[in-house]
């Protein structure tokens, strides 16, 4: 399946619009990763533990969106937007939401 943040795919004509598709993932950050990120915050640098969680959540949201588009009979998704939010009482949960338009291209 072709994925694009643009409204079109160069070299391909959109034959049919199937509709808007979504992929959402909410993940919690466990104590060990939260502790390691706290040390990084104190001493400076990048937080590999949080970056790994973010990467995995984003990949899961995109995969879920692709699966839903496939069920609709689409072979591409255009206009993709990925959003991030923190949730929970202690802001210890991360939501990644991917949206786009499922289409059929030639």
N, CA, C and O atoms as CSV, one atom per row, in Angstrom:
chain,resi,resn,atom,element,x,y,z
A,1,UNK,N,N,0.841,-1.178,0.000
A,1,UNK,CA,C,0.000,0.000,0.000
A,1,UNK,C,C,0.887,1.242,0.000
A,1,UNK,O,O,1.844,1.340,0.769
A,2,UNK,N,N,0.556,2.177,-0.867
A,2,UNK,CA,C,1.310,3.430,-0.942
A,2,UNK,C,C,0.752,4.415,0.098
A,2,UNK,O,O,-0.461,4.528,0.277
A,3,UNK,N,N,1.652,5.112,0.767
A,3,UNK,CA,C,1.281,6.093,1.784
A,3,UNK,C,C,1.898,7.435,1.433
A,3,UNK,O,O,3.043,7.509,0.988
A,4,UNK,N,N,1.115,8.512,1.640
A,4,UNK,CA,C,1.644,9.831,1.330
A,4,UNK,C,C,0.988,10.897,2.204
A,4,UNK,O,O,-0.199,10.821,2.524
A,5,UNK,N,N,1.781,11.878,2.576
A,5,UNK,CA,C,1.230,13.022,3.293
A,5,UNK,C,C,0.646,14.045,2.320
A,5,UNK,O,O,-0.054,14.969,2.733
A,6,UNK,N,N,0.930,13.881,1.041
A,6,UNK,CA,C,0.417,14.796,0.015
A,6,UNK,C,C,-0.960,14.333,-0.448
A,6,UNK,O,O,-1.320,13.176,-0.232
A,7,UNK,N,N,-1.739,15.211,-1.082
A,7,UNK,CA,C,-3.088,14.823,-1.518
A,7,UNK,C,C,-3.107,13.979,-2.798
A,7,UNK,O,O,-4.159,13.467,-3.183
A,8,UNK,N,N,-1.975,13.832,-3.446
A,8,UNK,CA,C,-1.903,13.031,-4.676
A,8,UNK,C,C,-0.643,12.173,-4.639
A,8,UNK,O,O,0.229,12.361,-3.790
A,9,UNK,N,N,-0.563,11.234,-5.571
A,9,UNK,CA,C,0.627,10.405,-5.737
A,9,UNK,C,C,1.161,10.635,-7.139
A,9,UNK,O,O,0.488,10.326,-8.123
A,10,UNK,N,N,2.351,11.170,-7.234
A,10,UNK,CA,C,2.935,11.475,-8.533
A,10,UNK,C,C,2.994,10.217,-9.395
A,10,UNK,O,O,3.465,9.168,-8.956
A,11,UNK,N,N,2.511,10.342,-10.625
A,11,UNK,CA,C,2.530,9.230,-11.567
A,11,UNK,C,C,1.353,8.283,-11.430
A,11,UNK,O,O,1.264,7.295,-12.159
A,12,UNK,N,N,0.438,8.575,-10.494
A,12,UNK,CA,C,-0.729,7.719,-10.284
A,12,UNK,C,C,-1.985,8.578,-10.264
A,12,UNK,O,O,-2.010,9.649,-9.659
A,13,UNK,N,N,-3.015,8.100,-10.925
A,13,UNK,CA,C,-4.291,8.803,-10.916
A,13,UNK,C,C,-5.203,8.170,-9.874
A,13,UNK,O,O,-5.321,6.946,-9.802
A,14,UNK,N,N,-5.848,9.012,-9.067
A,14,UNK,CA,C,-6.808,8.504,-8.090
A,14,UNK,C,C,-8.086,8.161,-8.845
A,14,UNK,O,O,-8.708,9.019,-9.470
A,15,UNK,N,N,-8.460,6.893,-8.772
A,15,UNK,CA,C,-9.640,6.399,-9.479
A,15,UNK,C,C,-10.886,6.440,-8.600
A,15,UNK,O,O,-11.995,6.633,-9.100
A,16,UNK,N,N,-10.705,6.258,-7.288
A,16,UNK,CA,C,-11.852,6.187,-6.393
A,16,UNK,C,C,-11.435,6.593,-4.984
A,16,UNK,O,O,-10.373,6.207,-4.495
A,17,UNK,N,N,-12.293,7.378,-4.347
A,17,UNK,CA,C,-12.093,7.746,-2.946
A,17,UNK,C,C,-12.940,6.813,-2.093
A,17,UNK,O,O,-14.153,6.720,-2.286
A,18,UNK,N,N,-12.307,6.121,-1.150
A,18,UNK,CA,C,-13.013,5.166,-0.303
A,18,UNK,C,C,-13.482,5.782,1.008
A,18,UNK,O,O,-14.465,5.325,1.591
A,19,UNK,N,N,-12.794,6.806,1.472
A,19,UNK,CA,C,-13.197,7.468,2.710
A,19,UNK,C,C,-12.025,7.714,3.640
A,19,UNK,O,O,-10.887,7.345,3.351
A,20,UNK,N,N,-12.328,8.340,4.752
A,20,UNK,CA,C,-11.314,8.663,5.753
A,20,UNK,C,C,-11.016,7.410,6.575
A,20,UNK,O,O,-11.921,6.665,6.951
A,21,UNK,N,N,-9.734,7.197,6.843
A,21,UNK,CA,C,-9.322,6.073,7.685
A,21,UNK,C,C,-8.503,6.599,8.858
A,21,UNK,O,O,-7.833,7.629,8.773
A,22,UNK,N,N,-8.582,5.854,9.952
A,22,UNK,CA,C,-7.902,6.241,11.189
A,22,UNK,C,C,-7.103,5.073,11.730
A,22,UNK,O,O,-7.427,3.911,11.483
A,23,UNK,N,N,-6.075,5.389,12.458
A,23,UNK,CA,C,-5.344,4.414,13.248
A,23,UNK,C,C,-4.964,5.093,14.547
A,23,UNK,O,O,-4.302,6.130,14.547
A,24,UNK,N,N,-5.384,4.505,15.650
A,24,UNK,CA,C,-5.098,5.109,16.949
A,24,UNK,C,C,-4.417,4.090,17.855
A,24,UNK,O,O,-4.766,2.910,17.857
A,25,UNK,N,N,-3.453,4.557,18.613
A,25,UNK,CA,C,-2.760,3.725,19.578
A,25,UNK,C,C,-2.552,4.554,20.842
A,25,UNK,O,O,-2.142,5.713,20.779
A,26,UNK,N,N,-2.840,3.942,21.986
A,26,UNK,CA,C,-2.552,4.572,23.270
A,26,UNK,C,C,-1.637,3.630,24.026
A,26,UNK,O,O,-1.971,2.467,24.252
A,27,UNK,N,N,-0.484,4.141,24.412
A,27,UNK,CA,C,0.493,3.316,25.122
A,27,UNK,C,C,0.858,3.985,26.442
A,27,UNK,O,O,0.892,5.210,26.558
A,28,UNK,N,N,1.126,3.150,27.416
A,28,UNK,CA,C,1.599,3.622,28.707
A,28,UNK,C,C,3.108,3.481,28.767
A,28,UNK,O,O,3.685,2.575,28.165
A,29,UNK,N,N,3.726,4.366,29.485
A,29,UNK,CA,C,5.174,4.295,29.676
A,29,UNK,C,C,5.410,3.655,31.035
A,29,UNK,O,O,4.923,4.146,32.054
A,30,UNK,N,N,6.158,2.555,31.047
A,30,UNK,CA,C,6.353,1.849,32.312
A,30,UNK,C,C,7.355,2.571,33.213
A,30,UNK,O,O,8.041,3.498,32.783
A,31,UNK,N,N,7.426,2.134,34.454
A,31,UNK,CA,C,8.243,2.799,35.467
A,31,UNK,C,C,9.720,2.862,35.076
A,31,UNK,O,O,10.365,3.894,35.262
A,32,UNK,N,N,10.260,1.769,34.538
A,32,UNK,CA,C,11.694,1.725,34.206
A,32,UNK,C,C,12.023,2.750,33.124
A,32,UNK,O,O,13.009,3.478,33.237
A,33,UNK,N,N,11.194,2.808,32.068
A,33,UNK,CA,C,11.440,3.778,31.002
A,33,UNK,C,C,11.249,5.199,31.505
A,33,UNK,O,O,11.983,6.109,31.117
A,34,UNK,N,N,10.266,5.384,32.365
A,34,UNK,CA,C,10.022,6.709,32.917
A,34,UNK,C,C,11.200,7.151,33.789
A,34,UNK,O,O,11.599,8.315,33.751
A,35,UNK,N,N,11.745,6.237,34.560
A,35,UNK,CA,C,12.902,6.534,35.409
A,35,UNK,C,C,14.121,6.884,34.544
A,35,UNK,O,O,14.825,7.855,34.821
A,36,UNK,N,N,14.364,6.082,33.490
A,36,UNK,CA,C,15.503,6.339,32.596
A,36,UNK,C,C,15.353,7.686,31.900
A,36,UNK,O,O,16.327,8.421,31.743
A,37,UNK,N,N,14.129,8.006,31.482
A,37,UNK,CA,C,13.892,9.300,30.830
A,37,UNK,C,C,14.104,10.442,31.817
A,37,UNK,O,O,14.579,11.512,31.437
A,38,UNK,N,N,13.755,10.220,33.085
A,38,UNK,CA,C,13.981,11.241,34.111
A,38,UNK,C,C,15.463,11.525,34.302
A,38,UNK,O,O,15.858,12.672,34.512
A,39,UNK,N,N,16.290,10.474,34.229
A,39,UNK,CA,C,17.736,10.676,34.319
A,39,UNK,C,C,18.248,11.469,33.116
A,39,UNK,O,O,19.088,12.357,33.259
A,40,UNK,N,N,17.739,11.142,31.946
A,40,UNK,CA,C,18.141,11.874,30.746
A,40,UNK,C,C,17.738,13.336,30.863
A,40,UNK,O,O,18.488,14.225,30.462
A,41,UNK,N,N,16.556,13.585,31.413
A,41,UNK,CA,C,16.090,14.951,31.598
A,41,UNK,C,C,17.017,15.700,32.563
A,41,UNK,O,O,17.314,16.876,32.354
A,42,UNK,N,N,17.461,15.030,33.596
A,42,UNK,CA,C,18.337,15.656,34.591
A,42,UNK,C,C,19.730,15.932,34.024
A,42,UNK,O,O,20.269,17.025,34.197
A,43,UNK,N,N,20.317,14.926,33.340
A,43,UNK,CA,C,21.687,15.057,32.844
A,43,UNK,C,C,21.768,15.612,31.419
A,43,UNK,O,O,22.842,16.023,30.980
A,44,UNK,N,N,20.670,15.629,30.711
A,44,UNK,CA,C,20.655,16.120,29.333
A,44,UNK,C,C,20.813,14.991,28.332
A,44,UNK,O,O,21.183,13.874,28.696
A,45,UNK,N,N,20.535,15.281,27.082
A,45,UNK,CA,C,20.661,14.294,26.022
A,45,UNK,C,C,19.310,13.807,25.532
A,45,UNK,O,O,18.260,14.296,25.947
A,46,UNK,N,N,19.366,12.837,24.644
A,46,UNK,CA,C,18.160,12.267,24.054
A,46,UNK,C,C,17.662,11.103,24.897
A,46,UNK,O,O,18.444,10.401,25.539
A,47,UNK,N,N,16.367,10.913,24.885
A,47,UNK,CA,C,15.761,9.813,25.640
A,47,UNK,C,C,15.452,8.655,24.700
A,47,UNK,O,O,14.405,8.628,24.052
A,48,UNK,N,N,16.365,7.710,24.634
A,48,UNK,CA,C,16.177,6.548,23.769
A,48,UNK,C,C,14.964,5.724,24.149
A,48,UNK,O,O,14.306,5.157,23.277
A,49,UNK,N,N,14.654,5.645,25.449
A,49,UNK,CA,C,13.500,4.851,25.878
A,49,UNK,C,C,12.195,5.466,25.382
A,49,UNK,O,O,11.322,4.744,24.901
A,50,UNK,N,N,12.047,6.783,25.489
A,50,UNK,CA,C,10.835,7.433,24.994
A,50,UNK,C,C,10.796,7.433,23.469
A,50,UNK,O,O,9.733,7.243,22.878
A,51,UNK,N,N,11.935,7.644,22.834
A,51,UNK,CA,C,11.970,7.633,21.373
A,51,UNK,C,C,11.539,6.276,20.831
A,51,UNK,O,O,10.825,6.198,19.831
A,52,UNK,N,N,11.976,5.207,21.492
A,52,UNK,CA,C,11.572,3.869,21.082
A,52,UNK,C,C,10.070,3.656,21.208
A,52,UNK,O,O,9.440,3.072,20.326
A,53,UNK,N,N,9.499,4.136,22.318
A,53,UNK,CA,C,8.050,4.037,22.522
A,53,UNK,C,C,7.294,4.825,21.449
A,53,UNK,O,O,6.287,4.358,20.918
A,54,UNK,N,N,7.786,6.012,21.141
A,54,UNK,CA,C,7.146,6.861,20.140
A,54,UNK,C,C,7.194,6.211,18.762
A,54,UNK,O,O,6.196,6.199,18.041
A,55,UNK,N,N,8.344,5.675,18.401
A,55,UNK,CA,C,8.494,5.002,17.111
A,55,UNK,C,C,7.553,3.816,16.998
A,55,UNK,O,O,6.885,3.646,15.978
A,56,UNK,N,N,7.497,2.999,18.033
A,56,UNK,CA,C,6.627,1.817,18.013
A,56,UNK,C,C,5.163,2.214,17.935
A,56,UNK,O,O,4.404,1.606,17.180
A,57,UNK,N,N,4.749,3.214,18.692
A,57,UNK,CA,C,3.356,3.668,18.675
A,57,UNK,C,C,2.986,4.232,17.310
A,57,UNK,O,O,1.895,3.963,16.806
A,58,UNK,N,N,3.874,5.004,16.712
A,58,UNK,CA,C,3.601,5.568,15.384
A,58,UNK,C,C,3.465,4.458,14.347
A,58,UNK,O,O,2.548,4.489,13.527
A,59,UNK,N,N,4.361,3.485,14.374
A,59,UNK,CA,C,4.287,2.369,13.433
A,59,UNK,C,C,2.999,1.572,13.604
A,59,UNK,O,O,2.398,1.141,12.620
A,60,UNK,N,N,2.573,1.375,14.848
A,60,UNK,CA,C,1.325,0.651,15.098
A,60,UNK,C,C,0.117,1.429,14.570
A,60,UNK,O,O,-0.790,0.838,13.983
A,61,UNK,N,N,0.099,2.744,14.774
A,61,UNK,CA,C,-1.019,3.567,14.297
A,61,UNK,C,C,-1.084,3.543,12.772
A,61,UNK,O,O,-2.169,3.420,12.204
A,62,UNK,N,N,0.059,3.658,12.108
A,62,UNK,CA,C,0.074,3.606,10.637
A,62,UNK,C,C,-0.354,2.229,10.132
A,62,UNK,O,O,-1.082,2.127,9.145
A,63,UNK,N,N,0.091,1.182,10.802
A,63,UNK,CA,C,-0.283,-0.179,10.412
A,63,UNK,C,C,-1.785,-0.407,10.567
A,63,UNK,O,O,-2.419,-1.014,9.704
A,64,UNK,N,N,-2.345,0.081,11.668
A,64,UNK,CA,C,-3.783,-0.039,11.892
A,64,UNK,C,C,-4.565,0.701,10.817
A,64,UNK,O,O,-5.576,0.201,10.324
A,65,UNK,N,N,-4.096,1.898,10.451
A,65,UNK,CA,C,-4.753,2.682,9.415
A,65,UNK,C,C,-4.694,1.959,8.066
A,65,UNK,O,O,-5.680,1.932,7.330
A,66,UNK,N,N,-3.538,1.373,7.745
A,66,UNK,CA,C,-3.397,0.625,6.494
A,66,UNK,C,C,-4.342,-0.568,6.462
A,66,UNK,O,O,-4.953,-0.851,5.431
A,67,UNK,N,N,-4.462,-1.256,7.570
A,67,UNK,CA,C,-5.349,-2.417,7.645
A,67,UNK,C,C,-6.793,-2.009,7.375
A,67,UNK,O,O,-7.508,-2.696,6.646
A,68,UNK,N,N,-7.216,-0.907,7.954
A,68,UNK,CA,C,-8.588,-0.429,7.738
A,68,UNK,C,C,-8.805,0.007,6.289
A,68,UNK,O,O,-9.870,-0.230,5.719
A,69,UNK,N,N,-7.798,0.639,5.698
A,69,UNK,CA,C,-7.910,1.038,4.284
A,69,UNK,C,C,-7.986,-0.193,3.383
A,69,UNK,O,O,-8.746,-0.219,2.416
A,70,UNK,N,N,-7.202,-1.198,3.705
A,70,UNK,CA,C,-7.217,-2.438,2.939
A,70,UNK,C,C,-8.595,-3.098,2.992
A,70,UNK,O,O,-9.079,-3.604,1.980
A,71,UNK,N,N,-9.223,-3.095,4.155
A,71,UNK,CA,C,-10.568,-3.655,4.314
A,71,UNK,C,C,-11.598,-2.905,3.477
A,71,UNK,O,O,-12.625,-3.473,3.105
A,72,UNK,N,N,-11.336,-1.647,3.180
A,72,UNK,CA,C,-12.239,-0.840,2.360
A,72,UNK,C,C,-11.987,-1.049,0.872
A,72,UNK,O,O,-12.750,-0.555,0.041
A,73,UNK,N,N,-10.919,-1.779,0.524
A,73,UNK,CA,C,-10.587,-2.018,-0.869
A,73,UNK,C,C,-9.641,-0.990,-1.456
A,73,UNK,O,O,-9.505,-0.904,-2.676
A,74,UNK,N,N,-8.986,-0.212,-0.614
A,74,UNK,CA,C,-8.050,0.820,-1.089
A,74,UNK,C,C,-6.667,0.213,-1.303
A,74,UNK,O,O,-6.318,-0.806,-0.706
A,75,UNK,N,N,-5.890,0.859,-2.166
A,75,UNK,CA,C,-4.497,0.427,-2.356
A,75,UNK,C,C,-3.514,1.561,-2.064
A,75,UNK,O,O,-2.316,1.438,-2.319
A,76,UNK,N,N,-4.035,2.669,-1.524
A,76,UNK,CA,C,-3.178,3.799,-1.156
A,76,UNK,C,C,-3.912,4.657,-0.133
A,76,UNK,O,O,-5.137,4.608,-0.018
A,77,UNK,N,N,-3.133,5.446,0.609
A,77,UNK,CA,C,-3.693,6.426,1.536
A,77,UNK,C,C,-2.969,7.740,1.284
A,77,UNK,O,O,-1.739,7.794,1.303
A,78,UNK,N,N,-3.734,8.794,1.048
A,78,UNK,CA,C,-3.155,10.120,0.796
A,78,UNK,C,C,-3.577,11.080,1.910
A,78,UNK,O,O,-4.512,10.815,2.665
A,79,UNK,N,N,-2.864,12.196,1.987
A,79,UNK,CA,C,-3.194,13.235,2.956
A,79,UNK,C,C,-3.007,12.781,4.393
A,79,UNK,O,O,-3.771,13.184,5.270
A,80,UNK,N,N,-2.010,11.953,4.647
A,80,UNK,CA,C,-1.804,11.399,5.980
A,80,UNK,C,C,-1.318,12.477,6.947
A,80,UNK,O,O,-0.450,13.289,6.626
A,81,UNK,N,N,-1.909,12.453,8.139
A,81,UNK,CA,C,-1.504,13.343,9.223
A,81,UNK,C,C,-1.333,12.488,10.476
A,81,UNK,O,O,-2.185,11.653,10.778
A,82,UNK,N,N,-0.250,12.691,11.195
A,82,UNK,CA,C,0.009,11.964,12.430
A,82,UNK,C,C,0.039,12.976,13.572
A,82,UNK,O,O,0.760,13.971,13.512
A,83,UNK,N,N,-0.753,12.711,14.612
A,83,UNK,CA,C,-0.826,13.601,15.772
A,83,UNK,C,C,-0.450,12.844,17.040
A,83,UNK,O,O,-0.635,11.631,17.132
A,84,UNK,N,N,0.075,13.570,18.005
A,84,UNK,CA,C,0.520,13.003,19.274
A,84,UNK,C,C,-0.122,13.771,20.416
A,84,UNK,O,O,-0.243,14.995,20.354
A,85,UNK,N,N,-0.536,13.054,21.466
A,85,UNK,CA,C,-1.093,13.670,22.672
A,85,UNK,C,C,-0.618,12.884,23.879
A,85,UNK,O,O,-0.388,11.678,23.785
A,86,UNK,N,N,-0.472,13.547,24.998
A,86,UNK,CA,C,-0.227,12.852,26.258
A,86,UNK,C,C,-1.541,12.819,27.023
A,86,UNK,O,O,-2.310,13.780,27.015
A,87,UNK,N,N,-1.781,11.695,27.682
A,87,UNK,CA,C,-3.032,11.477,28.400
A,87,UNK,C,C,-2.742,10.943,29.792
A,87,UNK,O,O,-1.602,10.612,30.116
A,88,UNK,N,N,-3.772,10.862,30.605
A,88,UNK,CA,C,-3.661,10.258,31.925
A,88,UNK,C,C,-3.450,11.298,32.999
A,88,UNK,O,O,-3.076,12.440,32.731
A,89,UNK,N,N,-3.702,10.870,34.224
A,89,UNK,CA,C,-3.596,11.785,35.367
A,89,UNK,C,C,-2.195,12.356,35.510
A,89,UNK,O,O,-2.033,13.529,35.845
A,90,UNK,N,N,-1.184,11.537,35.259
A,90,UNK,CA,C,0.191,12.009,35.384
A,90,UNK,C,C,0.865,12.219,34.043
A,90,UNK,O,O,2.092,12.228,33.956
A,91,UNK,N,N,0.067,12.389,32.993
A,91,UNK,CA,C,0.610,12.517,31.633
A,91,UNK,C,C,1.562,11.365,31.304
A,91,UNK,O,O,2.595,11.564,30.666
A,92,UNK,N,N,1.200,10.163,31.748
A,92,UNK,CA,C,2.074,9.014,31.556
A,92,UNK,C,C,1.615,8.082,30.445
A,92,UNK,O,O,2.102,6.957,30.336
A,93,UNK,N,N,0.689,8.538,29.627
A,93,UNK,CA,C,0.229,7.750,28.494
A,93,UNK,C,C,0.369,8.592,27.234
A,93,UNK,O,O,0.200,9.811,27.260
A,94,UNK,N,N,0.679,7.927,26.145
A,94,UNK,CA,C,0.878,8.598,24.868
A,94,UNK,C,C,-0.138,8.089,23.863
A,94,UNK,O,O,-0.291,6.879,23.699
A,95,UNK,N,N,-0.833,8.992,23.189
A,95,UNK,CA,C,-1.752,8.620,22.128
A,95,UNK,C,C,-1.161,9.090,20.801
A,95,UNK,O,O,-0.764,10.245,20.654
A,96,UNK,N,N,-1.114,8.176,19.849
A,96,UNK,CA,C,-0.702,8.513,18.491
A,96,UNK,C,C,-1.889,8.230,17.588
A,96,UNK,O,O,-2.441,7.130,17.603
A,97,UNK,N,N,-2.276,9.215,16.809
A,97,UNK,CA,C,-3.413,9.094,15.909
A,97,UNK,C,C,-2.957,9.407,14.488
A,97,UNK,O,O,-2.360,10.453,14.231
A,98,UNK,N,N,-3.244,8.491,13.571
A,98,UNK,CA,C,-2.924,8.690,12.156
A,98,UNK,C,C,-4.232,8.737,11.372
A,98,UNK,O,O,-5.089,7.869,11.538
A,99,UNK,N,N,-4.387,9.750,10.518
A,99,UNK,CA,C,-5.576,9.860,9.682
A,99,UNK,C,C,-5.152,10.095,8.237
A,99,UNK,O,O,-4.079,10.633,7.967
A,100,UNK,N,N,-6.007,9.684,7.327
A,100,UNK,CA,C,-5.740,9.897,5.917
A,100,UNK,C,C,-6.966,9.544,5.103
A,100,UNK,O,O,-8.001,9.175,5.657
A,101,UNK,N,N,-6.853,9.655,3.796
A,101,UNK,CA,C,-7.943,9.313,2.891
A,101,UNK,C,C,-7.550,8.063,2.115
A,101,UNK,O,O,-6.540,8.035,1.411
A,102,UNK,N,N,-8.381,7.023,2.263
A,102,UNK,CA,C,-8.166,5.768,1.552
A,102,UNK,C,C,-8.637,5.944,0.105
A,102,UNK,O,O,-9.751,6.405,-0.141
A,103,UNK,N,N,-7.785,5.574,-0.840
A,103,UNK,CA,C,-8.096,5.734,-2.256
A,103,UNK,C,C,-7.671,4.494,-3.038
A,103,UNK,O,O,-6.903,3.653,-2.570
A,104,UNK,N,N,-8.212,4.427,-4.252
A,104,UNK,CA,C,-7.751,3.430,-5.223
A,104,UNK,C,C,-7.038,4.197,-6.316
A,104,UNK,O,O,-7.602,5.114,-6.913
A,105,UNK,N,N,-5.797,3.822,-6.577
A,105,UNK,CA,C,-5.025,4.464,-7.645
A,105,UNK,C,C,-4.709,3.427,-8.717
A,105,UNK,O,O,-4.758,2.221,-8.474
A,106,UNK,N,N,-4.377,3.934,-9.930
A,106,UNK,CA,C,-4.012,3.003,-11.000
A,106,UNK,C,C,-2.599,2.511,-10.844
A,106,UNK,O,O,-2.128,1.719,-11.660
